[in-house]
Amino acid sequence: MTLLTAQDQHTYDGLLLALRSAANPRAAAVMRDSIESNYQARLAAALPGTDTTGRSALLVAICAGVLLNRMLLGHTALNSAEETERLIPYLHKALDAVAMAPQDGTDAAPADGPVQ
């Protein structure tokens, strides 16, 4: 999973620019509009089931958080090749949990409820 393994300078630069600009309301609005109309909209269109806009927003946020912790903060566990390999299945499950449509076709949280 490239989210935990890639060393992409372009992604790093974009994330750094986003963090530096986020304090400016106009810059934040431009970035938000770009993310929502590009990445999030395409992802929402590809997701099965209902509530695809909200679920795509969660997927984007999860990925951005992983990238922030890994690339900018240099979180040790997310940059160790050995540990990263062990973490990939957990990230897959987390992303799949959001990406998959609820089994009963409703917008409700999983039957066991939200994680406490």
C-alpha positions in Angstrom: 0.0 0.0 0.0 1.7 3.1 -1.2 0.1 5.3 1.5 2.6 3.7 3.9 5.5 2.9 1.6 5.9 5.5 -1.1 8.5 8.3 -0.9 6.8 10.8 -3.1 8.3 14.3 -3.0 5.3 15.8 -4.8 2.9 14.5 -2.2 5.2 15.7 0.6 5.4 19.2 -0.9 1.6 19.4 -1.4 0.9 18.3 2.1 3.4 20.8 3.5 1.8 23.6 1.4 -1.6 22.7 2.7 -0.5 22.8 6.3 1.3 26.2 5.8 -1.8 27.6 4.1 -4.5 26.2 6.3 -4.4 29.1 8.7 -5.5 31.5 5.9 -9.3 31.2 5.5 -9.2 31.9 1.8 -6.4 29.4 1.1 -8.2 26.8 3.2 -11.4 27.4 1.2 -9.5 27.0 -2.1 -7.9 23.7 -0.9 -11.2 22.4 0.5 -13.0 23.2 -2.7 -10.3 21.5 -4.8 -10.3 18.3 -2.6 -14.1 18.1 -2.6 -14.5 18.7 -6.3 -11.7 16.5 -7.5 -10.6 13.7 -5.2 -13.6 13.4 -3.0 -16.2 13.7 -5.8 -14.5 11.0 -7.9 -14.1 8.7 -5.0 -17.8 9.2 -4.0 -18.9 8.3 -7.5 -16.9 5.1 -7.3 -18.2 4.0 -3.8 -21.1 1.5 -3.6 -24.2 2.1 -1.5 -25.4 5.3 0.2 -23.8 8.3 2.0 -20.9 8.2 -0.5 -20.1 11.9 0.0 -19.6 11.5 3.7 -17.7 8.2 3.4 -15.4 9.6 0.7 -14.7 12.6 3.0 -13.7 10.1 5.7 -11.4 8.2 3.4 -9.7 11.4 2.3 -9.3 12.5 5.9 -7.8 9.1 7.0 -5.3 9.1 4.1 -4.3 12.7 4.8 -3.8 11.9 8.5 -1.6 8.9 7.7 0.4 11.0 5.3 0.8 13.8 7.8 2.0 11.5 10.5 4.3 9.6 8.2 5.8 12.2 5.9 5.8 15.5 7.8 6.0 14.4 11.5 8.1 11.3 10.6 6.3 9.0 13.0 8.7 6.2 13.7 6.2 3.3 13.4 4.9 4.6 10.0 8.4 4.9 8.6 10.0 1.6 9.7 9.9 -0.9 6.7 9.4 -3.9 9.0 6.7 -2.2 11.1 5.0 -0.7 8.0 4.5 -4.2 6.5 2.8 -5.3 9.6 0.5 -2.2 9.7 -0.7 -2.4 6.1 -3.4 -5.0 6.8 -4.8 -2.8 9.6 -4.9 0.2 7.3 -6.6 -1.9 4.6 -9.3 -2.9 7.1 -9.9 0.6 8.3 -10.3 1.9 4.7 -12.5 -1.0 3.7 -14.7 -0.4 6.7 -15.5 3.1 5.4 -15.5 2.2 1.7 -17.8 -0.7 1.8 -21.6 -0.1 1.8 -23.5 -1.2 4.9 -24.7 -4.8 4.5 -28.3 -4.0 5.2 -28.4 -1.0 2.8 -28.9 1.6 5.5 -26.8 4.6 6.5 -26.5 3.4 10.0 -23.2 2.6 11.7 -22.2 -1.1 11.9 -24.4 -3.3 14.1 -22.0 -3.2 17.0 -22.1 0.6 16.9 -19.3 3.1 16.7 -15.9 2.3 18.3 -15.7 3.7 21.8 
